[in-house]
Amino acid sequence: MLPEELLTALRRQRLLAIVRGNDADAALDTVLTLVGRGVLIVEVSLSGAGALGVIEKARAALGPDALLGAGTVLTAQDARDAAQAGAGFAVTPGVTPGVSESRALGMPVLAGALTPTEVLSARAEGATAVKLFPAGSAGVELLRALRGPFPDVPFVPVGGVDTQAARPYLAAGALAVGVGGPLVGRAADGDDSGLVERIETFRSLVGEAA
């Protein structure tokens, strides 16, 4: 996947789903449900159980064009493992060795950053977009402040983005929002109650903010 393709997809979809759980089979089912219900950009966190296997099976089920990535890419080996499993992009919690290795492997990267110095570092390492993380610790005002000196940086707030925060972040200039628990709930642990309803709610919210 080219960086421009990921940016275009994020700009259109405005929602990145984050799947992390303790049940690999349930996590896979969650990924497939999300995509089947129209949440087309999904990150599977490597900190979840059997994450590489989830990515591999999801890739096989969804095909080569699915917007499927790996999250919590901390090391160069994480990046290599994710690419081997079929991840099309990588997401990191900070400027980790996984950023440069992912880029070397041809994967676009959403690199985590929270301060101006970290934003500069993420971009210097070749990050396609900046994952504003943890966004909930600072809120929409931080995004507005960072967009002053960095008007051309694509920001994707992650962490604490719920149904109340999603639209304000997008209105403040976020390219998209990344949502884990408030969207996925405990589906990746085997309890998918309410998942479809939450999907519809978030899709409506980001659609209205487009």
N, C-alpha and C positions, 0 to 999 in steps of 0.2 A: 504494500500500500504506500502510495506517495503522500508526503505531508499535506499537499494541497487537497488530496482526496479526503483525508480525515477532517481537515478544517471545513471543507464544504459540507461534509456530512453533519458535523457538529452545528454548523450555522443553520442548516435546514431542520435538523431534528430537535436541537436545543436541549436534549436530554441524554445523559450517559447513565446507564444503570450499572450499579456495582453489586456483584454477587460474591458473597463470602459466607461460608457455612461449614458445618461439621459433618454433613452428609453429602458425599460426592454425588450419589444418584439423585438426591433431591436438588442439589445445585444444578446439575445438568438439566433436570426437568424445569427448573426455574428459568434458566437461560432460554430454553426452547419456548417456554410460555411467554416470556418477555418479547422475544422476537416475533412470535406468532401473533401477538397482540399489538404489534406496531412499535415497540421500543427497539429500534434497530441497531443501536450502538450499546454494546455490553462489554463490561470489564469483569473478568474473573480474577479475584485477588489470589495471589499465590500463597497468602497466609491461611486460606481455607483448606479443608481436608481434600486431598486428592486433586488439587487444582489443575495440575498439568494434564491429568487424565480427563478432567471435565472439559478443558480447552480442546483437547484432541478429539473427544467424542462429539463435542458441539460443532467443531469444524467439519467433521465428517458428515454430520446431519444437516448442517446449514449450507455447506458448499463454500467454494473459494472466495466468493464475493461478500460473504457476511462480515459485518463490522464488529469483529470479535477481538478483544485485547486481553492482555495480562496486566494485573495490578500488583502493587507492592513489589515492584522489581527493584531489588536492593543491590544486587551484585551483578558483575559481568556474567557469571554463570547463570543467574536467574534469567538474564536476557537471552542467553543462548538456549536455555531450556524452554523458555516461552516461545521463541521462534521455532524451535524444533517441534513443539506441540501444535503449532498452527496459529499462534497469536499474530494478528496483523498490526497491532500497535502495542505500546507499553505505557504504563502509568506508574509513576514513582511518588513516594511521600516527600521526597526532598531531592536535592541534587546529588544523586548517588552514582556509583560506578556503573550502574545499570543504564544511565542516560546515554553516555558516550558509546557503550557497547551496543545498545539498541540501535542507535543511529548508524553505527558501523555495519550492522546487520541489515540495514534498510528499513527498520521499523520507525515510524514517527513516534514521538514521545510527548506525553503530558507530564511535565516535571513539576513536582511540588515546590512551592515557595510561598512565603508569607511576608517577607520584608523586601524593600527595594534592592538591597544587596543580593538577596537570594533570587529575585527576579532577573537581575543582571547576570548572575551566575548561570541560571537555567538557560537563558538565551545564548550565553557564550558557549555552553555545552551542546547547543544545537536543538534545544527543545522546540517542538512544533507549536506548543501552547503551554501556558503556565496553569497548573492546577493550584488554585488559591486554597491552601490547606494549612491548618483546619479553619475553614471559612467561618464557622459558627463562633469561634473565639473572638472575632473582631467585627463580623457583620458587614452589611452593605456599605457602611461608611469607609471601610478599608478599601474595598473595591473602587469606590469613587475616588479616593485619595490616590491610589496607585495609577489609575487611568490618567491622572494629570501628567506625570512625567513619562508614562508609558502608554500613550494613546493608541499605538499600533500593536500592542501585545495582546494576543487572544487569551483571555482569562476564562477559566472554568472553575467556579467555586465548588468545593467539595468539603463535606463534613458539617453537619448541622443544617443541611439544606432540606427543609420540610415543606409541607404544602403552604405554609405562611411565608416562607422565605424565597421560594423559587421564582415567583414573578418579580419581586423587587430586585433580585440579583440581575435578572434578564433586563429589566427596565433600566438598571444602572450601567448596562453595557457589557454584561457577561456574554461570551459567545454561546455558552450552554451552561447547564448545571449538572453536576454529578451527584447522584442520589443512591444511597445504599439502604439502610434500615427503614427509613420512612416510606420507601417504595417496595422493597423486597420483603420487609418484615422478617418472619422466621421461615420463609419458604425454603431457603437453602438448608434448613435444619429439619425439614420434613413436614412443616405445618404451613400449608399454602392458603389457609383461610384468609379471605379478603384480598388476595393478591390481584385478582382480575379487577376488582373495584379500585384498588390503589393505582393500578396501571392506567385505568380510564381517567382517574382524577388528575394524575400528573400529566398525562398526554393533553388533557383539556387545558390545564394551567399553562403549559409551555406553548400550546397552540395559540391561546389567547394573547400571549406575550409576544408572539412573532410579529 
